[in-house]
Structures are given as structure tokens and as C-alpha cells.
């Protein structure tokens, strides 16, 4: 198993929007072959969320990075949060 973590800055005042955008993408990564689990860790003293995804192996993770969905989600998040990410 491998774990890939993303550190995502979220501007103050945009936390609710950020969390809603994650809720709205339900199933986007969970349905991918080799996916194990995803966590969204809310910061207590910073503006950065940590989002670790757990994968069966590196091949599964690399296959996920090659599809257009993650890129589309990133663009959508940046746009909807006023480039806060």
C-alpha cells in the first residue's frame, strides 16, 4: 500500500465552500481501481488541509493521475473559491 498526501491551502472565509466542493465530488476517486481510502484532515492552527489518499499500489495511483477527472476538479475548486487554492 502507498499513501499520497496533498497539502491544500484554503483562504479564510472559504472553508465551507472548500468542504462542500469535496462533498460534491463524492465517488470521483473512490470508484477507481486500487483505491483504498481518502481522508480530509481539517487544520486546527493553519490554513492548510491535508488530504491523504491510500492506494493498493503505485500503479493504481499513477493510473488515477492520468485521467482527466482530478485535473477538472482542481480547476473547478480554484475557480469556485476565487483562486483561494
N, C-alpha and C positions, 0 to 999 in steps of 0.2 A: 504494500500500500504506500501511496505517496500523499502528501498534503501540500497544497499550493495556497499560499496566503496572499491576499490583496489588502493593501492599506489604502483606504479611500478617504480623502479629506471631504468633509461636509461643512459648509459655511453655517454659522449660527443663524437661526431663523429658517433653515431649510431642512431640519432634521425630520420633521413629519413627512415632507414631500419625498425625501430620500427613502424613508422606511416604506412609504406607500408604493414607491416605484419597485422596490424589491418584492413586496407582496403581489404586485401586478404581474410579475414575471414568473409566478409560480409554475413549476413544471418545465421551465425552459432548459435547465441543466439536469434536473432530476431524472429526466427520461433518457439521458444519454448512456450508451453502453459503458460500463466500467465506473460509473458514478456511484459513490458510497454515501456521502452526506455533505451538507453545507451548513455552516453556522454564520450568523451575523452577530458580531460582538460589538455592543454599544459602548462607546467610550465613557469613562467616568470623569476624566480630567483633561481631555484633549478634544480636538475636532476630527479625529481620525477613527473611522470604523475599521475593524479587522474582519475580513471575510475569508475564512479558511474553507477550501473545498477538499474533500477526501476522495481519492481515486484508487481503483484497484491496481493500476499500474501507470507508468509514464505514457505508454502507447495510447491508453484511453484518454488521458489528459490532452495529449498532443492532437488527437483526433477532434476533441472539443474545440481546441483553439483554431482549427481550420474551417469551422463552419461560420456562416455569416451572422448567426443569431447573437453571439456575445458582442460583436462589434456594433450591431444595431442597438443593442441595449445600452452600451456605453454612450453612443451618440444621443440616444433618447434621454438618458439621465442627464447628460451635460446640458442639453437644450432645455429640459423641463425645470432644471434647477438654476437656470441663469448662469451656467458655467461655474457653479459652485464646486463641482467635482474636478 
